Amino acid sequence: MAAEVLASGGARVTVYDSMPSAGRKFLMAGRGGLNLTHSEPLPDFLARYREAMPHLRAAVEAFPPDGLRDWSAALGQLTFVGSSGRVFPKTFKASPLLRAWLRRLDAAGVQFALRHRWTGWDELGRLEFQTPDGPIVVAASATVLALGGASWPRLGSDGAWVDRLAAKGVAVSRLRPANSGFTVAWSELFRDRFEGQPLKGVALTVGAHAVRGEAMITRGGIEGGAIYALSAELREAVLGIGQARLTIALRPDLDIAALTTRLSGTRGKQSLANFLRKAAQLSPVGIGLMQEAAIATGRPLATLAPAELAHLVNAIPVQLTGVAPIDRAISTAGGIALDELDDRFMLRKLPGVFAAGEMLDWEAPTGGYLLQASFATGAAAGRGVLRWLEKS
Ligand SMILES: Cc1cc2nc3c(=O)[nH]c(=O)nc-3n(C[C@H](O)[C@H](O)[C@H](O)COP(=O)(O)OP(=O)(O)OC[C@H]3O[C@@H](n4cnc5c(N)ncnc54)[C@H](O)[C@@H]3O)c2cc1C
């Protein structure tokens, strides 16, 4: 995006990427339908960036969700708003958009130097690259770093830039998994039976934070949209005190009185699982979760009174013991401290060097906020470079 803004401003631009082709993580995002952005009102949208919001506001306002939709449409990819408010291309794919974009960049004169891995600066301040033909140096009037975070490193972003910038005195906060899963010590029985099963329409709570949505049981823990939405709070608890307590409500729309009435009916010859399934419309995986929690307290489900069962349905405690590894996370928290950048997205300590995208220290839930901020900060850095080149 920075390259596009720069080329349209008349600059001569080369994009260097260590991978053999451009936009690999963008293509991976396309596997989930390419959630480009979100349609909620801009103040709500901006609030998703939490404490980073003041630093991102101007960039997102200058290239807002509607601007991103127009940009996509101009590349032949019309978008639509899904039932959740999320915005997707009608094709649900990233590849046609990326192809059209690369063609347009090519027509604008942007060069691509692939298999060029940036390794730092030489003593004259030139950019150093490893290439298949050996090391090269490049003198640039200005540089935009858009090297991504550290999730899914096989797609190109591996966070190796952290040490290079830190060596120049740039403050970088530790890269941590965001929108990631968590580990849970499930019993073998539960894990074998319910791995891969979704929990739908649940409400999850950690401390004062609650979300509704879906989660998925994995062999080693739990992941999915609702977990990702709480991942910042859960991660900080796990990293701080070694564990986090998640509370799951399976029937968040039913209060305890209504549930107790339903669960006070006669069971007859039904198994407890069948009774719970029918009386409170609980899924087998939900009942399995209740059983896990009940066994952990030494009181199996069969010994609980209707009111206790009703309470458990909407307050199942799950102990999270660790964060899933960053290489499987959707995005990265941490990165270049936002105070290190001026309002042009130029690094104060490295005049002429700009930074954009996920390598900056912001995080946001899934929902299109990640790509939107990456696009918007890329465009802002491009405009920043044009201003800088004008002056120098
Ligand atoms: C599975 C998955 C699904 C996702 N789905 C969505 C979604 O639907 N919606 C959404 O908003 N976000 C989604 N994201 C997140 C989104 O893809 C990223 O936030 C976004 O791609 C970040 O853009 P970026 O340009 O900052 O970094 P990246 O896209 O990571 O690009 C960084 C580039 O820098 C290159 N690079 C890194 N180091 C070097 C080096 N030393 N030398 C040369 N080149 C280097 C890399 O090869 C890479 O091409 C998803 C992510 C994943 C992993």
The ligand as an SDF file (V2000), in Angstrom:
LIG
                    3D

 53 58  0  0  0  0  0  0  0  0999 V2000
   -4.2730  -17.6160    9.0440 C   0  0  0  0  0  0  0  0  0  0  0  0
   -4.4370  -16.1140    9.0170 C   0  0  0  0  0  0  0  0  0  0  0  0
   -5.6540  -15.5450    8.6610 C   0  0  0  0  0  0  0  0  0  0  0  0
   -5.8260  -14.1600    8.6840 C   0  0  0  0  0  0  0  0  0  0  0  0
   -7.0260  -13.6410    8.3210 N   0  0  0  0  0  0  0  0  0  0  0  0
   -7.2290  -12.2970    8.3820 C   0  0  0  0  0  0  0  0  0  0  0  0
   -8.4530  -11.7070    8.0030 C   0  0  0  0  0  0  0  0  0  0  0  0
   -9.3700  -12.3860    7.5000 O   0  0  0  0  0  0  0  0  0  0  0  0
   -8.6150  -10.3630    8.1750 N   0  0  0  0  0  0  0  0  0  0  0  0
   -7.6150   -9.5670    8.6730 C   0  0  0  0  0  0  0  0  0  0  0  0
   -7.8270   -8.3690    8.8320 O   0  0  0  0  0  0  0  0  0  0  0  0
   -6.4060  -10.0870    8.9640 N   0  0  0  0  0  0  0  0  0  0  0  0
   -6.1950  -11.4230    8.8380 C   0  0  0  0  0  0  0  0  0  0  0  0
   -4.9680  -11.9490    9.1460 N   0  0  0  0  0  0  0  0  0  0  0  0
   -3.8940  -11.0320    9.5620 C   0  0  0  0  0  0  0  0  0  0  0  0
   -3.2930  -10.2750    8.3690 C   0  0  0  0  0  0  0  0  0  0  0  0
   -3.0060  -11.1840    7.3280 O   0  0  0  0  0  0  0  0  0  0  0  0
   -2.0390   -9.5260    8.7960 C   0  0  0  0  0  0  0  0  0  0  0  0
   -2.3460   -8.6850    9.8920 O   0  0  0  0  0  0  0  0  0  0  0  0
   -1.4440   -8.6990    7.6660 C   0  0  0  0  0  0  0  0  0  0  0  0
   -1.0760   -9.5230    6.5880 O   0  0  0  0  0  0  0  0  0  0  0  0
   -0.2300   -7.8980    8.1460 C   0  0  0  0  0  0  0  0  0  0  0  0
    0.2720   -7.2010    7.0500 O   0  0  0  0  0  0  0  0  0  0  0  0
    1.7820   -6.6770    7.0250 P   0  0  0  0  0  0  0  0  0  0  0  0
    2.0020   -6.1360    5.6590 O   0  0  0  0  0  0  0  0  0  0  0  0
    2.0370   -5.8250    8.1880 O   0  0  0  0  0  0  0  0  0  0  0  0
    2.6580   -7.9870    7.2310 O   0  0  0  0  0  0  0  0  0  0  0  0
    2.7650   -9.3120    6.3480 P   0  0  0  0  0  0  0  0  0  0  0  0
    1.5150   -9.5420    5.5800 O   0  0  0  0  0  0  0  0  0  0  0  0
    3.2190  -10.3580    7.2940 O   0  0  0  0  0  0  0  0  0  0  0  0
    3.8980   -8.9700    5.2980 O   0  0  0  0  0  0  0  0  0  0  0  0
    5.2330   -8.7880    5.6960 C   0  0  0  0  0  0  0  0  0  0  0  0
    6.1310   -9.0940    4.5110 C   0  0  0  0  0  0  0  0  0  0  0  0
    7.4650   -8.7920    4.8820 O   0  0  0  0  0  0  0  0  0  0  0  0
    8.3010   -9.8010    4.3610 C   0  0  0  0  0  0  0  0  0  0  0  0
    9.5240   -9.8480    5.1930 N   0  0  0  0  0  0  0  0  0  0  0  0
    9.6250  -10.0880    6.5170 C   0  0  0  0  0  0  0  0  0  0  0  0
   10.9060  -10.0150    6.9140 N   0  0  0  0  0  0  0  0  0  0  0  0
   11.6360   -9.7040    5.8110 C   0  0  0  0  0  0  0  0  0  0  0  0
   13.0250   -9.4450    5.5720 C   0  0  0  0  0  0  0  0  0  0  0  0
   13.9260   -9.5100    6.5460 N   0  0  0  0  0  0  0  0  0  0  0  0
   13.4160   -9.1310    4.3130 N   0  0  0  0  0  0  0  0  0  0  0  0
   12.5200   -9.0470    3.2910 C   0  0  0  0  0  0  0  0  0  0  0  0
   11.1980   -9.2790    3.4560 N   0  0  0  0  0  0  0  0  0  0  0  0
   10.7540   -9.5910    4.7020 C   0  0  0  0  0  0  0  0  0  0  0  0
    7.4930  -11.0600    4.4390 C   0  0  0  0  0  0  0  0  0  0  0  0
    7.9570  -12.0280    3.5080 O   0  0  0  0  0  0  0  0  0  0  0  0
    6.1000  -10.5520    4.1000 C   0  0  0  0  0  0  0  0  0  0  0  0
    5.8090  -10.6590    2.7280 O   0  0  0  0  0  0  0  0  0  0  0  0
   -4.7540  -13.3320    9.0840 C   0  0  0  0  0  0  0  0  0  0  0  0
   -3.5210  -13.8880    9.4080 C   0  0  0  0  0  0  0  0  0  0  0  0
   -3.3500  -15.2710    9.3840 C   0  0  0  0  0  0  0  0  0  0  0  0
   -2.0100  -15.8630    9.7410 C   0  0  0  0  0  0  0  0  0  0  0  0
  1  2  1  0
  2  3  1  0
  2 52  2  0
  3  4  2  0
  4  5  1  0
  4 50  1  0
  5  6  2  0
  6  7  1  0
  6 13  1  0
  7  8  2  0
  7  9  1  0
  9 10  1  0
 10 11  2  0
 10 12  1  0
 12 13  2  0
 13 14  1  0
 14 15  1  0
 14 50  1  0
 15 16  1  0
 16 17  1  0
 16 18  1  0
 18 19  1  0
 18 20  1  0
 20 21  1  0
 20 22  1  0
 22 23  1  0
 23 24  1  0
 24 25  2  0
 24 26  1  0
 24 27  1  0
 27 28  1  0
 28 29  2  0
 28 30  1  0
 28 31  1  0
 31 32  1  0
 32 33  1  0
 33 34  1  0
 33 48  1  0
 34 35  1  0
 35 36  1  0
 35 46  1  0
 36 37  1  0
 36 45  1  0
 37 38  2  0
 38 39  1  0
 39 40  1  0
 39 45  2  0
 40 41  1  0
 40 42  2  0
 42 43  1  0
 43 44  2  0
 44 45  1  0
 46 47  1  0
 46 48  1  0
 48 49  1  0
 50 51  2  0
 51 52  1  0
 52 53  1  0
M  END
$$$$
